[in-house]
Amino acid sequence: MSKITTNTNNESREWKPWEKNLFRFFFIFLVIQIIPIDWKFYKQLFSINWLHLHFHDLFKLTKYQPQFFSDNQIAEWGIGGFANWVVFIVIAAIGAVIWGKADAQRKEYTKLYYWLRVLVRYRLAFVLVTYGFIKFFPLQMPYPSLSNLLTNYGDYFAWKIYFQTVGIAPKYESFLGFVEILAAFLLFNRKTVTFGVGLIFGFLGNVAVANGFYDIGEQALSTFIVLLATFLFAYDIPRLYDLLIKETPAYANKFIPKFTDSRLRNARKGLKIAFLAFVVLFAYKAYDNYTNDPYKIPHTPGLSKAFGYYNVKEFVLNKDTIPYSKTDPNRWQDVVFEKWSTLTIKVNRPVKIDLSSGEEVHEKDIDRNYELAGYAGRHYFYYDADTVNHTLSLQNKNKNQRNEKLHLKYERPNDSTIVLSGINENRDSIHVVLAKINKKYMMFEGRRKPVKI
Protein backbone atom coordinates (compact mmCIF):
# COMPACT_ATOMS: atom_id res chain seq x y z
CA MET A 1 0.00 0.00 0.00
CA SER A 2 1.09 3.62 -0.32
CA LYS A 3 0.74 6.32 2.27
CA ILE A 4 0.32 9.98 1.48
CA THR A 5 1.42 12.34 4.21
CA THR A 6 0.36 15.97 4.15
CA ASN A 7 2.10 19.08 5.29
CA THR A 8 0.64 21.83 7.44
CA ASN A 9 -1.75 22.96 4.72
CA ASN A 10 -4.18 20.25 5.86
CA GLU A 11 -4.89 18.72 2.49
CA SER A 12 -7.34 16.29 4.11
CA ARG A 13 -10.01 18.98 4.51
CA GLU A 14 -13.48 18.15 3.29
CA TRP A 15 -14.06 19.21 -0.29
CA LYS A 16 -16.94 21.43 -1.27
CA PRO A 17 -19.72 19.81 -3.36
CA TRP A 18 -18.76 21.73 -6.51
CA GLU A 19 -15.13 20.65 -6.13
CA LYS A 20 -16.11 16.99 -5.91
CA ASN A 21 -18.46 17.25 -8.89
CA LEU A 22 -15.85 19.03 -10.98
CA PHE A 23 -13.20 16.47 -10.07
CA ARG A 24 -15.46 13.53 -11.00
CA PHE A 25 -16.18 15.09 -14.38
CA PHE A 26 -12.54 15.79 -15.24
CA PHE A 27 -11.38 12.44 -13.89
CA ILE A 28 -13.63 10.59 -16.35
CA PHE A 29 -13.06 13.07 -19.17
CA LEU A 30 -9.27 12.76 -18.95
CA VAL A 31 -8.96 9.07 -18.14
CA ILE A 32 -10.98 7.92 -21.16
CA GLN A 33 -8.59 9.90 -23.37
CA ILE A 34 -5.35 8.96 -21.62
CA ILE A 35 -5.81 5.24 -21.00
CA PRO A 36 -6.05 3.46 -24.39
CA ILE A 37 -9.53 1.94 -24.43
CA ASP A 38 -9.99 2.24 -28.20
CA TRP A 39 -9.52 -1.06 -30.06
CA LYS A 40 -7.94 0.83 -32.95
CA PHE A 41 -5.00 1.72 -30.70
CA TYR A 42 -4.25 -1.96 -30.08
CA LYS A 43 -4.72 -2.78 -33.75
CA GLN A 44 -2.07 -0.17 -34.49
CA LEU A 45 0.14 -1.45 -31.67
CA PHE A 46 0.10 -5.09 -32.79
CA SER A 47 0.65 -4.16 -36.44
CA ILE A 48 4.11 -2.77 -35.66
CA ASN A 49 7.06 -4.75 -36.95
CA TRP A 50 9.31 -4.55 -33.88
CA LEU A 51 12.21 -6.14 -35.77
CA HIS A 52 12.16 -3.24 -38.23
CA LEU A 53 10.88 -0.49 -35.96
CA HIS A 54 10.40 2.97 -37.45
CA PHE A 55 10.29 5.98 -35.17
CA HIS A 56 6.97 6.95 -36.75
CA ASP A 57 5.36 3.79 -35.33
CA LEU A 58 6.07 5.03 -31.81
CA PHE A 59 5.17 8.59 -32.78
CA LYS A 60 1.67 7.59 -33.92
CA LEU A 61 1.08 5.67 -30.70
CA THR A 62 1.98 8.62 -28.46
CA LYS A 63 -0.29 11.07 -30.26
CA TYR A 64 -3.21 8.67 -30.65
CA GLN A 65 -6.58 9.77 -29.27
CA PRO A 66 -9.78 7.69 -29.06
CA GLN A 67 -12.08 8.20 -32.03
CA PHE A 68 -15.79 7.59 -32.14
CA PHE A 69 -16.09 9.07 -35.62
CA SER A 70 -13.98 8.39 -38.69
CA ASP A 71 -11.88 11.10 -40.28
CA ASN A 72 -14.27 11.13 -43.26
CA GLN A 73 -17.27 11.81 -41.04
CA ILE A 74 -15.43 14.60 -39.21
CA ALA A 75 -14.42 16.24 -42.49
CA GLU A 76 -17.97 15.94 -43.81
CA TRP A 77 -19.51 17.58 -40.74
CA GLY A 78 -16.91 20.35 -40.78
CA ILE A 79 -16.37 20.36 -37.00
CA GLY A 80 -12.87 18.91 -37.00
CA GLY A 81 -11.32 16.60 -34.47
CA PHE A 82 -13.38 18.15 -31.66
CA ALA A 83 -16.38 16.07 -32.73
CA ASN A 84 -15.05 13.29 -30.53
CA TRP A 85 -14.81 15.67 -27.57
CA VAL A 86 -18.58 16.09 -27.58
CA VAL A 87 -18.89 12.35 -26.88
CA PHE A 88 -16.21 12.54 -24.18
CA ILE A 89 -18.05 15.41 -22.47
CA VAL A 90 -21.39 13.57 -22.54
CA ILE A 91 -19.83 10.38 -21.12
CA ALA A 92 -18.00 12.36 -18.42
CA ALA A 93 -21.12 14.29 -17.43
CA ILE A 94 -23.30 11.18 -17.16
CA GLY A 95 -20.55 9.29 -15.37
CA ALA A 96 -20.01 12.12 -12.89
CA VAL A 97 -23.72 12.15 -11.99
CA ILE A 98 -23.81 8.38 -11.44
CA TRP A 99 -20.53 8.47 -9.49
CA GLY A 100 -21.83 11.30 -7.31
CA LYS A 101 -24.97 9.40 -6.35
CA ALA A 102 -23.06 6.17 -5.65
CA ASP A 103 -20.36 7.92 -3.61
CA ALA A 104 -22.31 10.71 -1.98
CA GLN A 105 -20.68 10.23 1.44
CA ARG A 106 -17.12 10.77 0.17
CA LYS A 107 -15.52 13.84 1.76
CA GLU A 108 -12.53 14.27 -0.54
CA TYR A 109 -10.53 12.70 -3.38
CA THR A 110 -7.04 13.74 -2.35
CA LYS A 111 -5.23 10.51 -3.20
CA LEU A 112 -7.16 9.98 -6.42
CA TYR A 113 -6.37 13.55 -7.42
CA TYR A 114 -2.67 12.83 -6.89
CA TRP A 115 -2.73 9.71 -9.07
CA LEU A 116 -4.70 11.50 -11.78
CA ARG A 117 -1.99 14.17 -11.91
CA VAL A 118 0.64 11.44 -12.23
CA LEU A 119 -1.28 9.98 -15.17
CA VAL A 120 -1.58 13.39 -16.81
CA ARG A 121 2.13 14.14 -16.27
CA TYR A 122 3.27 10.94 -17.96
CA ARG A 123 0.80 11.31 -20.83
CA LEU A 124 2.12 14.79 -21.49
CA ALA A 125 5.75 13.76 -21.14
CA PHE A 126 5.43 10.96 -23.70
CA VAL A 127 3.82 13.10 -26.39
CA LEU A 128 6.19 16.04 -25.80
CA VAL A 129 9.26 13.82 -26.11
CA THR A 130 8.20 12.50 -29.50
CA TYR A 131 7.27 15.89 -30.93
CA GLY A 132 10.44 17.31 -29.41
CA PHE A 133 12.80 14.87 -31.10
CA ILE A 134 11.23 15.14 -34.57
CA LYS A 135 11.93 18.87 -34.31
CA PHE A 136 15.32 18.54 -32.62
CA PHE A 137 16.36 16.41 -35.61
CA PRO A 138 14.54 18.53 -38.23
CA LEU A 139 12.16 15.88 -39.56
CA GLN A 140 8.71 17.35 -39.01
CA MET A 141 9.45 20.50 -41.05
CA PRO A 142 12.31 19.72 -43.46
CA TYR A 143 14.23 22.39 -45.33
CA PRO A 144 12.22 23.67 -48.33
CA SER A 145 13.04 22.05 -51.65
CA LEU A 146 14.24 24.15 -54.58
CA SER A 147 10.83 23.79 -56.21
CA ASN A 148 9.19 25.10 -53.04
CA LEU A 149 11.49 28.13 -53.05
CA LEU A 150 10.46 28.86 -56.64
CA THR A 151 6.73 28.67 -55.92
CA ASN A 152 4.55 31.77 -55.71
CA TYR A 153 3.50 32.63 -52.16
CA GLY A 154 -0.17 32.61 -53.10
CA ASP A 155 0.00 29.00 -54.28
CA TYR A 156 0.67 27.70 -50.77
CA PHE A 157 -1.89 26.50 -48.27
CA ALA A 158 -1.58 28.28 -44.92
CA TRP A 159 -0.11 25.24 -43.13
CA LYS A 160 2.57 24.84 -45.81
CA ILE A 161 3.62 28.46 -45.36
CA TYR A 162 4.05 27.82 -41.63
CA PHE A 163 6.05 24.63 -42.18
CA GLN A 164 8.29 26.27 -44.80
CA THR A 165 8.89 29.28 -42.56
CA VAL A 166 10.07 27.11 -39.68
CA GLY A 167 11.83 24.55 -41.87
CA ILE A 168 14.03 27.16 -43.51
CA ALA A 169 15.72 27.71 -40.11
CA PRO A 170 16.77 24.20 -38.97
CA LYS A 171 18.63 25.45 -35.90
CA TYR A 172 15.55 27.31 -34.73
CA GLU A 173 13.45 24.19 -35.29
CA SER A 174 15.97 22.18 -33.24
CA PHE A 175 15.70 24.76 -30.45
CA LEU A 176 11.92 24.38 -30.45
CA GLY A 177 12.37 20.63 -30.13
CA PHE A 178 14.79 21.11 -27.24
CA VAL A 179 12.16 23.20 -25.42
CA GLU A 180 9.59 20.41 -25.78
CA ILE A 181 12.05 17.77 -24.57
CA LEU A 182 13.01 19.96 -21.60
CA ALA A 183 9.33 20.43 -20.70
CA ALA A 184 8.83 16.65 -20.83
CA PHE A 185 11.65 16.02 -18.36
CA LEU A 186 10.40 18.77 -16.06
CA LEU A 187 7.02 17.02 -16.00
CA PHE A 188 8.76 13.71 -15.32
CA ASN A 189 9.91 15.04 -11.92
CA ARG A 190 7.10 15.92 -9.51
CA LYS A 191 9.07 18.81 -8.00
CA THR A 192 9.55 20.62 -11.32
CA VAL A 193 6.07 20.18 -12.80
CA THR A 194 5.23 23.87 -12.39
CA PHE A 195 8.22 24.91 -14.52
CA GLY A 196 7.33 22.33 -17.16
CA VAL A 197 3.77 23.61 -17.32
CA GLY A 198 5.09 27.14 -17.73
CA LEU A 199 7.10 26.06 -20.77
CA ILE A 200 4.08 24.30 -22.23
CA PHE A 201 1.91 27.40 -21.90
CA GLY A 202 4.58 29.61 -23.44
CA PHE A 203 5.45 27.30 -26.31
CA LEU A 204 2.64 24.83 -26.99
CA GLY A 205 -0.02 27.43 -26.31
CA ASN A 206 1.39 29.26 -29.32
CA VAL A 207 1.49 25.97 -31.27
CA ALA A 208 -2.18 25.33 -30.52
CA VAL A 209 -3.08 28.80 -31.80
CA ALA A 210 -0.92 28.33 -34.92
CA ASN A 211 -2.55 24.95 -35.59
CA GLY A 212 -5.91 26.67 -35.62
CA PHE A 213 -5.05 29.75 -37.67
CA TYR A 214 -2.79 27.94 -40.14
CA ASP A 215 -5.12 24.92 -40.41
CA ILE A 216 -2.27 22.51 -39.71
CA GLY A 217 -4.61 19.69 -38.72
CA GLU A 218 -3.53 18.87 -35.17
CA GLN A 219 -5.94 21.23 -33.45
CA ALA A 220 -7.54 18.60 -31.22
CA LEU A 221 -4.25 17.11 -30.04
CA SER A 222 -2.49 20.44 -29.42
CA THR A 223 -5.55 21.76 -27.56
CA PHE A 224 -5.66 18.54 -25.53
CA ILE A 225 -2.01 19.04 -24.55
CA VAL A 226 -2.75 22.58 -23.38
CA LEU A 227 -5.81 21.31 -21.50
CA LEU A 228 -3.69 18.72 -19.67
CA ALA A 229 -1.15 21.42 -18.80
CA THR A 230 -3.98 23.64 -17.52
CA PHE A 231 -5.21 20.78 -15.34
CA LEU A 232 -1.76 20.45 -13.79
CA PHE A 233 -1.42 24.21 -13.37
CA ALA A 234 -4.77 24.43 -11.53
CA TYR A 235 -3.12 22.58 -8.63
CA ASP A 236 -0.59 25.41 -8.23
CA ILE A 237 -2.94 28.37 -8.56
CA PRO A 238 -3.80 28.68 -4.82
CA ARG A 239 -0.13 28.54 -3.85
CA LEU A 240 0.93 31.02 -6.51
CA TYR A 241 -1.87 33.32 -5.43
CA ASP A 242 -0.70 33.17 -1.82
CA LEU A 243 2.91 33.79 -2.81
CA LEU A 244 2.55 36.45 -5.51
CA ILE A 245 -0.67 38.27 -4.62
CA LYS A 246 -1.15 37.87 -0.88
CA GLU A 247 2.62 37.68 -0.27
CA THR A 248 2.21 35.01 2.37
CA PRO A 249 4.13 31.71 2.77
CA ALA A 250 3.23 29.02 0.22
CA TYR A 251 4.25 25.40 0.56
CA ALA A 252 5.97 23.70 -2.38
CA ASN A 253 4.06 20.43 -1.89
CA LYS A 254 0.74 19.93 -0.18
CA PHE A 255 1.38 16.25 0.26
CA ILE A 256 4.27 13.87 -0.24
CA PRO A 257 3.71 10.22 -1.23
CA LYS A 258 5.57 7.54 0.71
CA PHE A 259 5.69 4.11 -0.88
CA THR A 260 5.94 1.57 1.92
CA ASP A 261 5.10 -1.49 -0.16
CA SER A 262 8.19 -2.87 -1.96
CA ARG A 263 6.11 -4.00 -4.95
CA LEU A 264 4.73 -0.52 -5.39
CA ARG A 265 8.22 0.98 -5.13
CA ASN A 266 9.50 -1.45 -7.75
CA ALA A 267 6.56 -0.70 -10.04
CA ARG A 268 7.24 3.03 -9.68
CA LYS A 269 10.91 2.51 -10.46
CA GLY A 270 10.00 0.29 -13.40
CA LEU A 271 7.75 2.98 -14.88
CA LYS A 272 10.53 5.55 -14.67
CA ILE A 273 12.99 3.17 -16.31
CA ALA A 274 10.43 2.40 -19.03
CA PHE A 275 9.97 6.11 -19.75
CA LEU A 276 13.72 6.72 -19.96
CA ALA A 277 14.14 3.63 -22.17
CA PHE A 278 11.40 4.96 -24.46
CA VAL A 279 13.18 8.31 -24.68
CA VAL A 280 16.49 6.68 -25.61
CA LEU A 281 14.85 4.37 -28.17
CA PHE A 282 12.84 7.12 -29.82
CA ALA A 283 15.81 9.51 -29.90
CA TYR A 284 17.97 6.86 -31.54
CA LYS A 285 15.33 5.97 -34.14
CA ALA A 286 14.63 9.64 -34.94
CA TYR A 287 18.36 10.37 -35.33
CA ASP A 288 18.83 7.28 -37.50
CA ASN A 289 16.00 8.37 -39.79
CA TYR A 290 17.33 11.94 -39.98
CA THR A 291 20.86 10.88 -40.92
CA ASN A 292 20.04 7.99 -43.26
CA ASP A 293 16.61 8.48 -44.81
CA PRO A 294 14.43 11.44 -43.73
CA TYR A 295 10.92 10.10 -44.18
CA LYS A 296 9.47 13.16 -45.91
CA ILE A 297 12.26 13.43 -48.48
CA PRO A 298 12.70 10.95 -51.38
CA HIS A 299 15.84 8.87 -50.88
CA THR A 300 16.76 7.99 -54.49
CA PRO A 301 19.45 10.39 -55.80
CA GLY A 302 18.52 12.49 -58.80
CA LEU A 303 20.25 12.64 -62.16
CA SER A 304 23.94 13.37 -61.59
CA LYS A 305 24.88 17.08 -61.74
CA ALA A 306 21.37 18.02 -62.90
CA PHE A 307 20.20 19.77 -59.71
CA GLY A 308 19.00 23.26 -60.47
CA TYR A 309 16.51 25.65 -62.02
CA TYR A 310 16.10 25.56 -65.81
CA ASN A 311 14.47 27.93 -68.26
CA VAL A 312 12.60 26.23 -71.10
CA LYS A 313 14.55 27.76 -73.96
CA GLU A 314 12.77 25.80 -76.69
CA PHE A 315 9.53 23.79 -76.63
CA VAL A 316 8.30 21.78 -79.64
CA LEU A 317 4.95 19.97 -79.48
CA ASN A 318 4.10 17.60 -82.35
CA LYS A 319 6.79 19.32 -84.45
CA ASP A 320 5.27 22.78 -83.82
CA THR A 321 7.48 25.24 -81.94
CA ILE A 322 5.51 27.04 -79.26
CA PRO A 323 6.95 30.38 -78.07
CA TYR A 324 7.25 31.18 -74.37
CA SER A 325 3.83 31.74 -72.83
CA LYS A 326 2.39 31.97 -69.32
CA THR A 327 -1.10 31.15 -70.58
CA ASP A 328 -0.58 28.21 -72.94
CA PRO A 329 -1.74 25.00 -71.14
CA ASN A 330 0.86 22.85 -72.94
CA ARG A 331 3.97 25.02 -73.06
CA TRP A 332 6.40 24.42 -70.21
CA GLN A 333 7.66 27.63 -68.56
CA ASP A 334 10.48 26.30 -66.40
CA VAL A 335 11.75 23.04 -64.89
CA VAL A 336 13.48 22.11 -61.63
CA PHE A 337 15.63 19.05 -61.04
CA GLU A 338 15.82 18.31 -57.31
CA LYS A 339 18.78 16.62 -55.61
CA TRP A 340 16.58 13.53 -55.40
CA SER A 341 14.53 11.81 -58.11
CA THR A 342 11.93 14.56 -58.47
CA LEU A 343 11.43 16.79 -61.49
CA THR A 344 8.93 19.65 -61.34
CA ILE A 345 7.37 21.54 -64.22
CA LYS A 346 5.77 24.97 -64.22
CA VAL A 347 2.96 25.01 -66.78
CA ASN A 348 -0.42 26.73 -67.00
CA ARG A 349 -2.41 23.59 -66.31
CA PRO A 350 -4.53 23.09 -63.15
CA VAL A 351 -3.00 21.10 -60.29
CA LYS A 352 -5.36 18.86 -58.35
CA ILE A 353 -4.18 19.79 -54.89
CA ASP A 354 -3.01 17.05 -52.55
CA LEU A 355 -4.96 17.90 -49.40
CA SER A 356 -2.99 15.58 -47.11
CA SER A 357 -0.32 16.75 -44.68
CA GLY A 358 2.40 14.57 -46.18
CA GLU A 359 3.02 13.18 -42.71
CA GLU A 360 2.67 9.47 -43.46
CA VAL A 361 5.72 7.24 -43.91
CA HIS A 362 6.13 5.64 -47.35
CA GLU A 363 8.85 3.35 -48.61
CA LYS A 364 8.48 4.31 -52.28
CA ASP A 365 9.67 7.75 -53.37
CA ILE A 366 6.62 8.31 -55.56
CA ASP A 367 4.41 8.10 -52.47
CA ARG A 368 6.48 10.54 -50.39
CA ASN A 369 4.25 13.51 -50.99
CA TYR A 370 5.29 16.15 -48.44
CA GLU A 371 7.05 18.27 -51.06
CA LEU A 372 3.85 18.66 -53.13
CA ALA A 373 1.17 18.49 -50.40
CA GLY A 374 -0.66 21.68 -49.62
CA TYR A 375 0.02 23.82 -52.67
CA ALA A 376 -0.82 24.22 -56.33
CA GLY A 377 2.15 25.85 -58.00
CA ARG A 378 3.95 23.13 -59.94
CA HIS A 379 3.53 19.61 -61.32
CA TYR A 380 5.71 17.07 -59.50
CA PHE A 381 7.06 14.00 -61.26
CA TYR A 382 9.01 11.07 -59.91
CA TYR A 383 11.49 9.71 -62.42
CA ASP A 384 13.64 6.64 -63.04
CA ALA A 385 16.85 7.47 -64.86
CA ASP A 386 18.47 4.92 -67.14
CA THR A 387 21.98 6.36 -67.41
CA VAL A 388 23.05 3.72 -69.93
CA ASN A 389 20.32 4.38 -72.49
CA HIS A 390 19.91 8.00 -71.39
CA THR A 391 16.16 7.80 -70.75
CA LEU A 392 13.84 9.20 -68.10
CA SER A 393 10.55 7.54 -67.14
CA LEU A 394 8.40 10.12 -65.36
CA GLN A 395 5.16 9.68 -63.43
CA ASN A 396 3.14 12.39 -61.72
CA LYS A 397 3.58 12.14 -57.93
CA ASN A 398 0.20 13.68 -57.20
CA LYS A 399 -2.13 10.85 -56.17
CA ASN A 400 -4.92 12.61 -58.09
CA GLN A 401 -2.92 12.62 -61.35
CA ARG A 402 -0.94 9.37 -61.30
CA ASN A 403 -2.07 8.53 -64.85
CA GLU A 404 0.25 11.23 -66.23
CA LYS A 405 3.40 9.53 -67.51
CA LEU A 406 6.19 10.74 -69.77
CA HIS A 407 8.93 8.73 -71.49
CA LEU A 408 11.83 10.91 -72.55
CA LYS A 409 15.35 10.59 -73.84
CA TYR A 410 17.86 13.10 -72.52
CA GLU A 411 21.05 14.59 -73.93
CA ARG A 412 23.56 16.86 -72.20
CA PRO A 413 25.48 18.82 -74.84
CA ASN A 414 27.15 20.86 -72.07
CA ASP A 415 27.04 21.35 -68.29
CA SER A 416 24.23 23.92 -68.42
CA THR A 417 21.92 22.38 -71.03
CA ILE A 418 19.62 19.35 -70.98
CA VAL A 419 17.66 18.32 -74.06
CA LEU A 420 14.56 16.17 -73.54
CA SER A 421 12.60 14.46 -76.30
CA GLY A 422 9.93 11.78 -76.39
CA ILE A 423 6.24 11.25 -75.57
CA ASN A 424 4.23 13.22 -73.02
CA GLU A 425 1.17 12.20 -70.98
CA ASN A 426 -1.16 12.86 -73.96
CA ARG A 427 0.93 10.67 -76.31
CA ASP A 428 2.13 13.79 -78.12
CA SER A 429 5.74 14.11 -79.21
CA ILE A 430 7.74 16.81 -77.46
CA HIS A 431 11.21 18.27 -77.76
CA VAL A 432 12.41 20.49 -74.93
CA VAL A 433 15.67 22.41 -74.51
CA LEU A 434 16.45 23.34 -70.92
CA ALA A 435 18.99 26.06 -70.09
CA LYS A 436 20.21 26.16 -66.51
CA ILE A 437 19.82 29.47 -64.68
CA ASN A 438 22.55 30.13 -62.14
CA LYS A 439 20.16 31.82 -59.79
CA LYS A 440 21.45 32.87 -56.37
CA TYR A 441 19.29 32.37 -53.29
CA MET A 442 19.83 34.64 -50.34
CA MET A 443 19.27 31.90 -47.77
CA PHE A 444 22.10 29.94 -49.41
CA GLU A 445 24.42 32.91 -49.88
CA GLY A 446 24.04 34.24 -46.33
CA ARG A 447 24.94 37.77 -45.22
CA ARG A 448 27.99 39.57 -46.53
CA LYS A 449 28.71 40.76 -43.01
CA PRO A 450 27.66 39.22 -39.67
CA VAL A 451 24.87 40.94 -37.79
CA LYS A 452 26.02 42.91 -34.78
CA ILE A 453 23.61 43.53 -31.90
N, C-alpha and C positions, 0 to 999 in steps of 0.2 A: 504494500500500500504506500501511498505518498502522503506526506503531511505538508500543509501549507501554513506557515507561521506568518503572522501579520505584525506590522510595526505599530507605532503609537497612533496611527491614523484610524485605527479601529475599523478595518475593512469589513468586519463581520456584522456591521449594522444592518438593520432590516431595510430592504429596498422598498421604494415607493411603488405603488401599483403600476404606474406608467413606465417605470424603469424595467420592471419584470416583463411587461407586455412587449416593450420595445426589444428587449434582449431575446425573448422567444422568437419574435419575428425575424430578427437578423441572424439568429443562430440557424434557423431552418433555411433562410434565404441564402446564406453563405455556404453552409455545409453541402447543400445539394449541388452547388457549383464547384466546390473544391474537391470533394470526395468523388472519384469517378464512378458514377452509377449508370452511365450511358453505355449500352452494349457496343456502340460504335467505337468507343474508346478501346475496349478490349479487342475488338476486331482489328483495329489499327495496331495495337500492341503485339498481337500474336502473328501479324503479317510481316513483322520486321525480320529481316535476315541478319541475325546477330553475328554471323561469321563474316559478313560483308556490311558492317554497320556504317551508315551514312549519318553525318551529324544532323541532317534534316529530319531523320526518323525521330530522334530525340527532341528536336525542336518542335515538331508537330504535336508530340505528346504533351509537352509543357504548356503549350498555348491552347490546348483543346478545351472547349467548353461544351457542356451538354446541349443538345439541339433537339427540340421537339418538332421543328419545321425544317424542311430541306432548304438549301440555298436558293433553289428555283422558286419556291413559294415565297420566300422572303423578298426576293427581287421583284416578284410579280406584285406583291402587296405594297412595295415601296416604303416599308418601315424599317428596313435594314436589320442588322443583327439583334436589335433590341426587341424584336418580336418574341424571342424566347424569354426575355425578362418578364414579360407580362404573365407568362405561365408561372415563372418562379415566384413572382409577387403573390399570385393567387394561391399557390400551394403554401407559401410561407404564412399568409394571412389566415387561411383555414387551419393550418397546423398550429399556429399560435393560439387560436381560440380554443381548439380541442385540448392542447397542452395546458392552457390556463385553467380550464375546468377540471382537468384530471389532477392538477398539481396546485390547487388553490391555496393550500396551507404552507407552501414553500415561502420562506422569508427572504432568501437571497440565492444568487447563483454565482457566488464568488469563484469557486473552484472551476466551474464549467466555463465561466468567462475567461479564466486564465488559459484553459486548454483550447478554447476557441481562438484566442490570440496566437497561441503557438501554431495552430493549424494555418491561420492566415499568414503568419510570418514566413513559414516554410513554403507556402504556395506562392507568395510573392517572390521569395528568394530564388526559387527554381526558374520562374519565368523571366526574371530580371537577368539572371546569369546567362541564359540562352540568347536573349536579345542583345545583351552586352557583348558577348563574344563574336556574334556575327557583325557587329559594328567595329569592335576592336580590331578584328581582321576584316577589312572592308569587303564584306560579302553581300550584305543586304542592299547596299547602294553602291555598286561598282562605278569605277571611273567612266564617264561618258565615252561612247565610241565616237570615231571620227564622223560617222554618218549623223549621230545625234548632234554633234557640234555644228554641223552644216544644215540643220533643220530649222525652219522658221519658228520663232517663239510661239506664234499663234496656232501651230500645228500640234502642240503638246497638250495632253490632258493635264489637269492641275496636279495630280499626284506625281506625274512624270517630271514636271518642273521641280517639285520639291525634292525628289530623289536625285535628279541631275545636279541640283544646287548643292546638296550635301555631298554627293559622290565626287564632285570635282575637287573637294578638299579632303583627301583620305586621312590626313593627320587629325583634322577636326572630327571626322567620323570616328576615328579610333579613340579620341578623347571622350566623345559621347558614350562610347561603349565602356570605357573605363569608369565613367560616372555610374552607369547602371550596375556594373560588377561590384563597385565599392558599396553602392546602396544595398545590394544583395547580402554582402558580408556583414554590413552593419545590422541588417535585420536578423541575420543568423545568430547574433549575440544579443541576449535579452537586455543587456545594460546599454546597448547603443541603438536600440530600436528608434528612439526619438530622432536621432541624427539621420538614420536611414530614411525615415518618413519625410524628413525635411528635404532630402535630396530628391525623393520621388515627386513631391509637390512641385519643386522648382524645375525639375527636368521633365518628368513624365506627364505632369499637368500640361506643359506646353505641347508635348507629343500628342496628347489626347485632343487638344484643341486643333493642332495641325491635321490630325487624322480626319477631323470633321470638316474643316474648311477646305482642305486639299483633296477630300474624297479618296483617301488612301485605302480604306476598306477594312481597317482594324479598329473601327470606332468602339464596338462592343467590348473588345478585349482591353483596349487602352483605358476605357472608362471604368471597366471592372477593376483594373489595377489601381487606379486612383481611388475608387470606392474602398478597396481593401486598405489602402494607405490611410484613408480618412477614418476608417473603423479603428485602426491602431492609434491614430492621433487622438481620437476622442478620449482615450484612456488618460492622456497627458494633459488635456485641457484644464481640469481643475487645478492641477499642480502648477501649470504655467500661469494660470490666472492668479494664484496665490503669490507666486514668485515675482511676476512682472507687473501686475496691476496693484495688488494689495500690499506687495513688498513685505510679505511675511514668510517664515520658513516653509519650505516645501520638501517633502521626502522624495528621494529618488525612486524608491520602490515601496508600494503599499503592502506587498506581501512577497515573501521569498519561499520558493518551493524547496522542500527537503525530501530527497528520495531515500527512504529507509529500507525499502525492499531491493535486494540485490538484483533481482530479475528486471525490475523497473529501471534501475541504474544502468544495467547492461543494454536494455532496449534503447534508452536515451542515448547512450554512447554509440550504439549501432546506427541510430538514425543520423547522428552527426557525421560518422564515418561514411555512411552511404551518400550524404549530401556532398561531402568533400570529394569522394570518389567520382560522383557524377560530374562535379565541376572539372576535375582533371580529365576525365574521359571526353567531355564535350569540348573542352579547350583544345585537346589534342586533335580531335576529329575536325574541328573548325579550322585549325591551323593547317592541317594536312590538306583539306580541301582548298584553302586559300593559296597554298604554295604549289599544289600539283594540278588542280583542275577546278577553278572557281565555277560553281554550279550554274551561274547565270550567263557565263561567257562560253561560247563554243570552243572546244579544245583542239580541233583539227587546224593546223597551221594553214594560212592562205598561200596563194601563189607567190613563189619566192620573188622578193624585191618589187612586188606590185603594190604594196601598201601606199595609199594616197588618194588624192582628189583629182579627178580627170574631167577636163572639158571635152564635150562631144564635138570634135572638130569637123567630122563628116558623118552623115547618116544617110544611108541608101536603103530604101524599102522597095522590094520588088523591082529593082533596077532603076527606081526613080529617086533622085537626090532631093532630100527635103531640107530646106534651109532652117537655120536655128529659129525656134519658135517656142514661146511659153504657153501657147494655147493649143497647139497641135496635140491630139491624144496619142499619137504614135511616135513622134519625134522625141528621142532622148535628149535631155538638157545637160545632165552631167552624171558621172558615175563615181562611186567610191569603192575601192578595194580595202577591206579591213585587214588587220593583221591575222585574223582567223578566216575560215572559209565562208565568208559572207561578202556578197557583192550587192550594193544598193544602187538603184536607178531613180533619178528624178525625172518624172514625166507627168504630163497633164492628164492623168487617168486616175479616177477615184480609187482610194484605198479603203477596203473594208476593214475598219479598225478592229484590232484585237483588244477586246475589253477586259482581258485577264490582267493580273498583276505581274505575270511572269515569274512568280515565286516558286512554282513547282520544280522539282528536280527531274531532269530528263537525261537519259544516256546519249541519245542521238542529237547531234548538233542542230538538225533541222527543227527539232522540237523545242530547243532552248530559245524561248521567245521574248526574253526580257528586253532585248535591244529594240524590238519593234512594238512591244505592247504599250498601249496608251498614247499613241500619236499617229498622225495621218500624213506625214510629209513625204515619205519615200517608199519605194517598193523594195522589199528585202528578199534576196535569193541566196539559198545555200547552194554551193557548187562543189562538184568533184572535179579535180584537175588531173588529167592524164598528161603528165609531162613528157612522155615518150612520143605520143601521137599529137601532142599540143592541142588538146580539146578540153572544153569545159562543158559539163552537164549541169545546168541550173534548174532549180525548182523553187518556186515561191515559198517562203517560210511562213507566211501568214496562213493560219489554219483555214481561213475563209476563202483562200485563193490557191490552194495546193495544186490545182489542175494546170496552173501556168508553168510550163516547162520550156526551156530553151537549150538547144544543142549547138554549140559554137566552136569553131576552130580559132585559135589565137596565134598571132605572130608578134614578135617584138623586134622591130627594125632597129630600135635604139633604146636607151635606158628610160626615156621619157615618153615613149609611144607604145600603145598596145592596139593592135588591129584585130577586131572580132568579126567573124563572118559565119553565117549558118542560117538556122531556122528558128523563128521566134515562137511564142505560145499560140499564135494564130496560123501557124504553118506557112508564114510568109518568109521570104528570103530577106536577110538584112546584112548590111556591111557597115561596120562602125569603126571610125578612127578616133582613138582616145588620146588626148594630149595632156600629160601630167602638169598640174599647176602647183608650183612650189610655194604654196600659201603658208604664211607664218601665223601661228596661233599664240596669242599673248600668254595663255596659261602654260604653254610649252616654253616660250622664250624667257618668261620671268621678267623681273624688273632690272633695269639697267643699273640702278643703284639701290642698295638696301634701304628699307624704311627706317627712319630714326624717330623715336618717340621721346 
